[in-house]
Amino acid sequence: MDRGKLLSVLAQHGVESIVVGGTAAVLNGAPISTFDLDLVYARTEENVERLFAALEELDALFRGDPRRIAPDRSHLRTAGHKLLTTKHGPLDLLGSVEENTSYEDLLPDVVWFEVAGVAVRVVSLERLIAIKEKLTREKDRAVMPVLRATLDEQRRASAKR
């Protein structure tokens, strides 16, 4: 898995997206492991076109589908989750999170990080915790104590400054 290469290709195409999920937790300082890259992306026509071009360059296919189907523009216009495999590793594209929270809705809760020389939008740790609190998957519940402890530690360190 090479998140830097994935993010670099997306940036080269000008794709508007926000890193969420486990990679967002790691970038925000949480000591966890993650095996994919989760992104919420803008579903505007212009961004769908840029994302489609990036996915072609990444040789993206739907993960686990024996028919080896590549995502098309109609898939990218939807709010649902697109679980993909690429030449640089797993990529999960989310048209929305929570109860239809869009890319635009998340923008106020973004922090910027540099990853492999690319500036990327990443959902804040506070918002990531709020998102994961609404999920019911065991793996999301299991990581919550680590996320909360990381946030508490960051707040304590910030208060000391």
PyMOL CGO cylinders between C-alpha atoms (Angstrom):
from pymol import cmd
from pymol.cgo import CYLINDER

trace = [
    CYLINDER, 0.00, 0.00, 0.00, 1.46, 3.33, -1.03, 0.3, 1, 1, 1, 1, 1, 1,
    CYLINDER, 1.46, 3.33, -1.03, -0.85, 6.08, 0.21, 0.3, 1, 1, 1, 1, 1, 1,
    CYLINDER, -0.85, 6.08, 0.21, 1.63, 8.72, -0.93, 0.3, 1, 1, 1, 1, 1, 1,
    CYLINDER, 1.63, 8.72, -0.93, 1.42, 7.56, -4.54, 0.3, 1, 1, 1, 1, 1, 1,
    CYLINDER, 1.42, 7.56, -4.54, -2.37, 7.34, -4.39, 0.3, 1, 1, 1, 1, 1, 1,
    CYLINDER, -2.37, 7.34, -4.39, -2.63, 10.85, -2.98, 0.3, 1, 1, 1, 1, 1, 1,
    CYLINDER, -2.63, 10.85, -2.98, -0.07, 12.15, -5.47, 0.3, 1, 1, 1, 1, 1, 1,
    CYLINDER, -0.07, 12.15, -5.47, -2.03, 10.88, -8.48, 0.3, 1, 1, 1, 1, 1, 1,
    CYLINDER, -2.03, 10.88, -8.48, -5.25, 12.33, -7.08, 0.3, 1, 1, 1, 1, 1, 1,
    CYLINDER, -5.25, 12.33, -7.08, -3.52, 15.68, -6.46, 0.3, 1, 1, 1, 1, 1, 1,
    CYLINDER, -3.52, 15.68, -6.46, -2.03, 15.73, -9.97, 0.3, 1, 1, 1, 1, 1, 1,
    CYLINDER, -2.03, 15.73, -9.97, -5.56, 15.44, -11.33, 0.3, 1, 1, 1, 1, 1, 1,
    CYLINDER, -5.56, 15.44, -11.33, -6.86, 18.15, -8.98, 0.3, 1, 1, 1, 1, 1, 1,
    CYLINDER, -6.86, 18.15, -8.98, -9.32, 15.82, -7.22, 0.3, 1, 1, 1, 1, 1, 1,
    CYLINDER, -9.32, 15.82, -7.22, -11.13, 17.49, -4.33, 0.3, 1, 1, 1, 1, 1, 1,
    CYLINDER, -11.13, 17.49, -4.33, -11.20, 14.98, -1.47, 0.3, 1, 1, 1, 1, 1, 1,
    CYLINDER, -11.20, 14.98, -1.47, -10.82, 14.63, 2.28, 0.3, 1, 1, 1, 1, 1, 1,
    CYLINDER, -10.82, 14.63, 2.28, -8.95, 11.79, 3.97, 0.3, 1, 1, 1, 1, 1, 1,
    CYLINDER, -8.95, 11.79, 3.97, -11.15, 10.04, 6.54, 0.3, 1, 1, 1, 1, 1, 1,
    CYLINDER, -11.15, 10.04, 6.54, -11.02, 6.69, 8.33, 0.3, 1, 1, 1, 1, 1, 1,
    CYLINDER, -11.02, 6.69, 8.33, -7.91, 5.01, 9.65, 0.3, 1, 1, 1, 1, 1, 1,
    CYLINDER, -7.91, 5.01, 9.65, -5.46, 7.06, 7.59, 0.3, 1, 1, 1, 1, 1, 1,
    CYLINDER, -5.46, 7.06, 7.59, -7.01, 10.26, 8.98, 0.3, 1, 1, 1, 1, 1, 1,
    CYLINDER, -7.01, 10.26, 8.98, -6.56, 8.84, 12.48, 0.3, 1, 1, 1, 1, 1, 1,
    CYLINDER, -6.56, 8.84, 12.48, -2.90, 8.04, 11.83, 0.3, 1, 1, 1, 1, 1, 1,
    CYLINDER, -2.90, 8.04, 11.83, -2.21, 11.47, 10.32, 0.3, 1, 1, 1, 1, 1, 1,
    CYLINDER, -2.21, 11.47, 10.32, -3.87, 13.04, 13.36, 0.3, 1, 1, 1, 1, 1, 1,
    CYLINDER, -3.87, 13.04, 13.36, -1.43, 11.14, 15.61, 0.3, 1, 1, 1, 1, 1, 1,
    CYLINDER, -1.43, 11.14, 15.61, -3.39, 8.04, 16.63, 0.3, 1, 1, 1, 1, 1, 1,
    CYLINDER, -3.39, 8.04, 16.63, -1.20, 4.93, 17.02, 0.3, 1, 1, 1, 1, 1, 1,
    CYLINDER, -1.20, 4.93, 17.02, -3.31, 2.52, 14.96, 0.3, 1, 1, 1, 1, 1, 1,
    CYLINDER, -3.31, 2.52, 14.96, -2.85, 0.37, 11.86, 0.3, 1, 1, 1, 1, 1, 1,
    CYLINDER, -2.85, 0.37, 11.86, -4.86, 0.73, 8.68, 0.3, 1, 1, 1, 1, 1, 1,
    CYLINDER, -4.86, 0.73, 8.68, -4.71, -1.07, 5.37, 0.3, 1, 1, 1, 1, 1, 1,
    CYLINDER, -4.71, -1.07, 5.37, -6.54, 1.22, 2.96, 0.3, 1, 1, 1, 1, 1, 1,
    CYLINDER, -6.54, 1.22, 2.96, -7.12, 4.86, 2.13, 0.3, 1, 1, 1, 1, 1, 1,
    CYLINDER, -7.12, 4.86, 2.13, -10.63, 6.24, 2.72, 0.3, 1, 1, 1, 1, 1, 1,
    CYLINDER, -10.63, 6.24, 2.72, -11.63, 9.47, 0.97, 0.3, 1, 1, 1, 1, 1, 1,
    CYLINDER, -11.63, 9.47, 0.97, -14.80, 11.52, 0.87, 0.3, 1, 1, 1, 1, 1, 1,
    CYLINDER, -14.80, 11.52, 0.87, -14.85, 13.38, -2.44, 0.3, 1, 1, 1, 1, 1, 1,
    CYLINDER, -14.85, 13.38, -2.44, -16.79, 16.24, -4.00, 0.3, 1, 1, 1, 1, 1, 1,
    CYLINDER, -16.79, 16.24, -4.00, -19.48, 14.91, -6.33, 0.3, 1, 1, 1, 1, 1, 1,
    CYLINDER, -19.48, 14.91, -6.33, -19.56, 17.93, -8.65, 0.3, 1, 1, 1, 1, 1, 1,
    CYLINDER, -19.56, 17.93, -8.65, -19.42, 17.11, -12.36, 0.3, 1, 1, 1, 1, 1, 1,
    CYLINDER, -19.42, 17.11, -12.36, -15.99, 18.70, -12.66, 0.3, 1, 1, 1, 1, 1, 1,
    CYLINDER, -15.99, 18.70, -12.66, -14.57, 16.72, -9.77, 0.3, 1, 1, 1, 1, 1, 1,
    CYLINDER, -14.57, 16.72, -9.77, -16.15, 13.48, -10.96, 0.3, 1, 1, 1, 1, 1, 1,
    CYLINDER, -16.15, 13.48, -10.96, -14.34, 13.98, -14.29, 0.3, 1, 1, 1, 1, 1, 1,
    CYLINDER, -14.34, 13.98, -14.29, -11.01, 14.60, -12.54, 0.3, 1, 1, 1, 1, 1, 1,
    CYLINDER, -11.01, 14.60, -12.54, -11.54, 11.62, -10.23, 0.3, 1, 1, 1, 1, 1, 1,
    CYLINDER, -11.54, 11.62, -10.23, -12.47, 9.38, -13.16, 0.3, 1, 1, 1, 1, 1, 1,
    CYLINDER, -12.47, 9.38, -13.16, -9.23, 10.32, -14.96, 0.3, 1, 1, 1, 1, 1, 1,
    CYLINDER, -9.23, 10.32, -14.96, -7.20, 9.66, -11.80, 0.3, 1, 1, 1, 1, 1, 1,
    CYLINDER, -7.20, 9.66, -11.80, -8.85, 6.26, -11.33, 0.3, 1, 1, 1, 1, 1, 1,
    CYLINDER, -8.85, 6.26, -11.33, -8.01, 5.31, -14.90, 0.3, 1, 1, 1, 1, 1, 1,
    CYLINDER, -8.01, 5.31, -14.90, -4.37, 6.15, -14.23, 0.3, 1, 1, 1, 1, 1, 1,
    CYLINDER, -4.37, 6.15, -14.23, -4.51, 4.10, -11.02, 0.3, 1, 1, 1, 1, 1, 1,
    CYLINDER, -4.51, 4.10, -11.02, -6.01, 1.09, -12.85, 0.3, 1, 1, 1, 1, 1, 1,
    CYLINDER, -6.01, 1.09, -12.85, -8.85, 1.09, -10.30, 0.3, 1, 1, 1, 1, 1, 1,
    CYLINDER, -8.85, 1.09, -10.30, -11.25, -1.85, -10.17, 0.3, 1, 1, 1, 1, 1, 1,
    CYLINDER, -11.25, -1.85, -10.17, -14.03, -2.76, -7.76, 0.3, 1, 1, 1, 1, 1, 1,
    CYLINDER, -14.03, -2.76, -7.76, -12.46, -4.86, -5.02, 0.3, 1, 1, 1, 1, 1, 1,
    CYLINDER, -12.46, -4.86, -5.02, -13.56, -8.47, -4.78, 0.3, 1, 1, 1, 1, 1, 1,
    CYLINDER, -13.56, -8.47, -4.78, -15.54, -8.45, -8.04, 0.3, 1, 1, 1, 1, 1, 1,
    CYLINDER, -15.54, -8.45, -8.04, -14.38, -11.34, -10.24, 0.3, 1, 1, 1, 1, 1, 1,
    CYLINDER, -14.38, -11.34, -10.24, -15.65, -9.50, -13.34, 0.3, 1, 1, 1, 1, 1, 1,
    CYLINDER, -15.65, -9.50, -13.34, -12.88, -6.86, -12.87, 0.3, 1, 1, 1, 1, 1, 1,
    CYLINDER, -12.88, -6.86, -12.87, -15.23, -3.93, -13.31, 0.3, 1, 1, 1, 1, 1, 1,
    CYLINDER, -15.23, -3.93, -13.31, -13.79, -0.43, -13.31, 0.3, 1, 1, 1, 1, 1, 1,
    CYLINDER, -13.79, -0.43, -13.31, -15.82, 2.40, -11.77, 0.3, 1, 1, 1, 1, 1, 1,
    CYLINDER, -15.82, 2.40, -11.77, -17.52, 4.68, -14.26, 0.3, 1, 1, 1, 1, 1, 1,
    CYLINDER, -17.52, 4.68, -14.26, -18.78, 8.23, -13.93, 0.3, 1, 1, 1, 1, 1, 1,
    CYLINDER, -18.78, 8.23, -13.93, -22.26, 7.11, -12.88, 0.3, 1, 1, 1, 1, 1, 1,
    CYLINDER, -22.26, 7.11, -12.88, -20.76, 5.18, -9.95, 0.3, 1, 1, 1, 1, 1, 1,
    CYLINDER, -20.76, 5.18, -9.95, -18.80, 8.27, -8.88, 0.3, 1, 1, 1, 1, 1, 1,
    CYLINDER, -18.80, 8.27, -8.88, -21.89, 10.50, -8.86, 0.3, 1, 1, 1, 1, 1, 1,
    CYLINDER, -21.89, 10.50, -8.86, -23.53, 8.43, -6.11, 0.3, 1, 1, 1, 1, 1, 1,
    CYLINDER, -23.53, 8.43, -6.11, -23.32, 8.97, -2.35, 0.3, 1, 1, 1, 1, 1, 1,
    CYLINDER, -23.32, 8.97, -2.35, -22.45, 5.33, -1.72, 0.3, 1, 1, 1, 1, 1, 1,
    CYLINDER, -22.45, 5.33, -1.72, -19.15, 3.65, -0.98, 0.3, 1, 1, 1, 1, 1, 1,
    CYLINDER, -19.15, 3.65, -0.98, -16.91, 2.44, -3.80, 0.3, 1, 1, 1, 1, 1, 1,
    CYLINDER, -16.91, 2.44, -3.80, -14.40, -0.12, -2.51, 0.3, 1, 1, 1, 1, 1, 1,
    CYLINDER, -14.40, -0.12, -2.51, -11.59, -0.26, -5.06, 0.3, 1, 1, 1, 1, 1, 1,
    CYLINDER, -11.59, -0.26, -5.06, -8.25, -1.86, -5.64, 0.3, 1, 1, 1, 1, 1, 1,
    CYLINDER, -8.25, -1.86, -5.64, -5.57, 0.13, -7.46, 0.3, 1, 1, 1, 1, 1, 1,
    CYLINDER, -5.57, 0.13, -7.46, -2.00, -0.45, -8.58, 0.3, 1, 1, 1, 1, 1, 1,
    CYLINDER, -2.00, -0.45, -8.58, -0.93, 1.35, -5.37, 0.3, 1, 1, 1, 1, 1, 1,
    CYLINDER, -0.93, 1.35, -5.37, -3.29, -0.43, -2.96, 0.3, 1, 1, 1, 1, 1, 1,
    CYLINDER, -3.29, -0.43, -2.96, -6.86, -0.37, -1.64, 0.3, 1, 1, 1, 1, 1, 1,
    CYLINDER, -6.86, -0.37, -1.64, -8.83, 2.85, -2.06, 0.3, 1, 1, 1, 1, 1, 1,
    CYLINDER, -8.83, 2.85, -2.06, -12.29, 3.38, -0.56, 0.3, 1, 1, 1, 1, 1, 1,
    CYLINDER, -12.29, 3.38, -0.56, -14.16, 6.28, -2.15, 0.3, 1, 1, 1, 1, 1, 1,
    CYLINDER, -14.16, 6.28, -2.15, -17.09, 7.61, -0.16, 0.3, 1, 1, 1, 1, 1, 1,
    CYLINDER, -17.09, 7.61, -0.16, -19.63, 9.91, -1.74, 0.3, 1, 1, 1, 1, 1, 1,
    CYLINDER, -19.63, 9.91, -1.74, -20.82, 10.64, 1.80, 0.3, 1, 1, 1, 1, 1, 1,
    CYLINDER, -20.82, 10.64, 1.80, -20.40, 9.56, 5.42, 0.3, 1, 1, 1, 1, 1, 1,
    CYLINDER, -20.40, 9.56, 5.42, -22.75, 9.44, 8.41, 0.3, 1, 1, 1, 1, 1, 1,
    CYLINDER, -22.75, 9.44, 8.41, -26.30, 10.32, 7.35, 0.3, 1, 1, 1, 1, 1, 1,
    CYLINDER, -26.30, 10.32, 7.35, -25.41, 11.71, 3.92, 0.3, 1, 1, 1, 1, 1, 1,
    CYLINDER, -25.41, 11.71, 3.92, -22.67, 14.10, 5.12, 0.3, 1, 1, 1, 1, 1, 1,
    CYLINDER, -22.67, 14.10, 5.12, -20.95, 15.35, 1.98, 0.3, 1, 1, 1, 1, 1, 1,
    CYLINDER, -20.95, 15.35, 1.98, -17.48, 16.60, 1.14, 0.3, 1, 1, 1, 1, 1, 1,
    CYLINDER, -17.48, 16.60, 1.14, -18.75, 20.16, 1.41, 0.3, 1, 1, 1, 1, 1, 1,
    CYLINDER, -18.75, 20.16, 1.41, -20.26, 19.45, 4.85, 0.3, 1, 1, 1, 1, 1, 1,
    CYLINDER, -20.26, 19.45, 4.85, -16.88, 18.21, 6.12, 0.3, 1, 1, 1, 1, 1, 1,
    CYLINDER, -16.88, 18.21, 6.12, -14.81, 21.17, 4.88, 0.3, 1, 1, 1, 1, 1, 1,
    CYLINDER, -14.81, 21.17, 4.88, -15.17, 23.18, 8.15, 0.3, 1, 1, 1, 1, 1, 1,
    CYLINDER, -15.17, 23.18, 8.15, -13.62, 20.21, 10.01, 0.3, 1, 1, 1, 1, 1, 1,
    CYLINDER, -13.62, 20.21, 10.01, -10.54, 19.79, 7.83, 0.3, 1, 1, 1, 1, 1, 1,
    CYLINDER, -10.54, 19.79, 7.83, -6.89, 20.08, 8.80, 0.3, 1, 1, 1, 1, 1, 1,
    CYLINDER, -6.89, 20.08, 8.80, -4.07, 20.05, 6.28, 0.3, 1, 1, 1, 1, 1, 1,
    CYLINDER, -4.07, 20.05, 6.28, -1.18, 17.60, 6.29, 0.3, 1, 1, 1, 1, 1, 1,
    CYLINDER, -1.18, 17.60, 6.29, 1.68, 16.98, 3.91, 0.3, 1, 1, 1, 1, 1, 1,
    CYLINDER, 1.68, 16.98, 3.91, 1.94, 13.40, 2.72, 0.3, 1, 1, 1, 1, 1, 1,
    CYLINDER, 1.94, 13.40, 2.72, 4.75, 12.44, 0.32, 0.3, 1, 1, 1, 1, 1, 1,
    CYLINDER, 4.75, 12.44, 0.32, 5.13, 16.09, -0.68, 0.3, 1, 1, 1, 1, 1, 1,
    CYLINDER, 5.13, 16.09, -0.68, 1.42, 16.58, -1.32, 0.3, 1, 1, 1, 1, 1, 1,
    CYLINDER, 1.42, 16.58, -1.32, -0.83, 18.84, 0.75, 0.3, 1, 1, 1, 1, 1, 1,
    CYLINDER, -0.83, 18.84, 0.75, -3.97, 16.89, 1.63, 0.3, 1, 1, 1, 1, 1, 1,
    CYLINDER, -3.97, 16.89, 1.63, -7.19, 17.68, 3.44, 0.3, 1, 1, 1, 1, 1, 1,
    CYLINDER, -7.19, 17.68, 3.44, -7.75, 15.41, 6.43, 0.3, 1, 1, 1, 1, 1, 1,
    CYLINDER, -7.75, 15.41, 6.43, -10.80, 15.32, 8.67, 0.3, 1, 1, 1, 1, 1, 1,
    CYLINDER, -10.80, 15.32, 8.67, -9.99, 16.54, 12.18, 0.3, 1, 1, 1, 1, 1, 1,
    CYLINDER, -9.99, 16.54, 12.18, -9.65, 14.02, 14.98, 0.3, 1, 1, 1, 1, 1, 1,
    CYLINDER, -9.65, 14.02, 14.98, -12.71, 15.49, 16.74, 0.3, 1, 1, 1, 1, 1, 1,
    CYLINDER, -12.71, 15.49, 16.74, -14.89, 15.05, 13.66, 0.3, 1, 1, 1, 1, 1, 1,
    CYLINDER, -14.89, 15.05, 13.66, -13.47, 11.60, 12.93, 0.3, 1, 1, 1, 1, 1, 1,
    CYLINDER, -13.47, 11.60, 12.93, -14.48, 10.52, 16.45, 0.3, 1, 1, 1, 1, 1, 1,
    CYLINDER, -14.48, 10.52, 16.45, -17.99, 11.92, 15.89, 0.3, 1, 1, 1, 1, 1, 1,
    CYLINDER, -17.99, 11.92, 15.89, -18.26, 10.00, 12.61, 0.3, 1, 1, 1, 1, 1, 1,
    CYLINDER, -18.26, 10.00, 12.61, -17.01, 6.72, 14.08, 0.3, 1, 1, 1, 1, 1, 1,
    CYLINDER, -17.01, 6.72, 14.08, -19.33, 7.02, 17.11, 0.3, 1, 1, 1, 1, 1, 1,
    CYLINDER, -19.33, 7.02, 17.11, -22.26, 6.56, 14.70, 0.3, 1, 1, 1, 1, 1, 1,
    CYLINDER, -22.26, 6.56, 14.70, -20.84, 3.41, 13.11, 0.3, 1, 1, 1, 1, 1, 1,
    CYLINDER, -20.84, 3.41, 13.11, -21.70, -0.06, 14.34, 0.3, 1, 1, 1, 1, 1, 1,
    CYLINDER, -21.70, -0.06, 14.34, -18.81, -2.11, 12.97, 0.3, 1, 1, 1, 1, 1, 1,
    CYLINDER, -18.81, -2.11, 12.97, -16.71, -3.86, 15.62, 0.3, 1, 1, 1, 1, 1, 1,
    CYLINDER, -16.71, -3.86, 15.62, -13.47, -2.48, 14.18, 0.3, 1, 1, 1, 1, 1, 1,
    CYLINDER, -13.47, -2.48, 14.18, -14.80, 1.08, 14.53, 0.3, 1, 1, 1, 1, 1, 1,
    CYLINDER, -14.80, 1.08, 14.53, -15.87, 0.51, 18.14, 0.3, 1, 1, 1, 1, 1, 1,
    CYLINDER, -15.87, 0.51, 18.14, -12.51, -1.11, 18.94, 0.3, 1, 1, 1, 1, 1, 1,
    CYLINDER, -12.51, -1.11, 18.94, -10.48, 1.92, 17.83, 0.3, 1, 1, 1, 1, 1, 1,
    CYLINDER, -10.48, 1.92, 17.83, -12.58, 4.51, 19.70, 0.3, 1, 1, 1, 1, 1, 1,
    CYLINDER, -12.58, 4.51, 19.70, -10.64, 4.34, 23.01, 0.3, 1, 1, 1, 1, 1, 1,
    CYLINDER, -10.64, 4.34, 23.01, -7.39, 4.97, 21.13, 0.3, 1, 1, 1, 1, 1, 1,
    CYLINDER, -7.39, 4.97, 21.13, -8.87, 7.92, 19.22, 0.3, 1, 1, 1, 1, 1, 1,
    CYLINDER, -8.87, 7.92, 19.22, -10.30, 9.46, 22.38, 0.3, 1, 1, 1, 1, 1, 1,
    CYLINDER, -10.30, 9.46, 22.38, -7.02, 8.98, 24.28, 0.3, 1, 1, 1, 1, 1, 1,
    CYLINDER, -7.02, 8.98, 24.28, -5.08, 10.60, 21.42, 0.3, 1, 1, 1, 1, 1, 1,
    CYLINDER, -5.08, 10.60, 21.42, -7.44, 13.58, 21.41, 0.3, 1, 1, 1, 1, 1, 1,
    CYLINDER, -7.44, 13.58, 21.41, -7.18, 13.93, 25.20, 0.3, 1, 1, 1, 1, 1, 1,
    CYLINDER, -7.18, 13.93, 25.20, -3.39, 13.79, 25.02, 0.3, 1, 1, 1, 1, 1, 1,
    CYLINDER, -3.39, 13.79, 25.02, -3.32, 16.45, 22.29, 0.3, 1, 1, 1, 1, 1, 1,
    CYLINDER, -3.32, 16.45, 22.29, -5.61, 18.72, 24.30, 0.3, 1, 1, 1, 1, 1, 1,
    CYLINDER, -5.61, 18.72, 24.30, -3.42, 18.36, 27.39, 0.3, 1, 1, 1, 1, 1, 1,
    CYLINDER, -3.42, 18.36, 27.39, -0.28, 19.13, 25.37, 0.3, 1, 1, 1, 1, 1, 1,
    CYLINDER, -0.28, 19.13, 25.37, -1.99, 22.14, 23.80, 0.3, 1, 1, 1, 1, 1, 1,
    CYLINDER, -1.99, 22.14, 23.80, -3.08, 23.47, 27.21, 0.3, 1, 1, 1, 1, 1, 1,
    CYLINDER, -3.08, 23.47, 27.21, 0.52, 23.35, 28.45, 0.3, 1, 1, 1, 1, 1, 1,
    CYLINDER, 0.52, 23.35, 28.45, 1.73, 25.66, 25.66, 0.3, 1, 1, 1, 1, 1, 1,
]
cmd.load_cgo(trace, "trace")
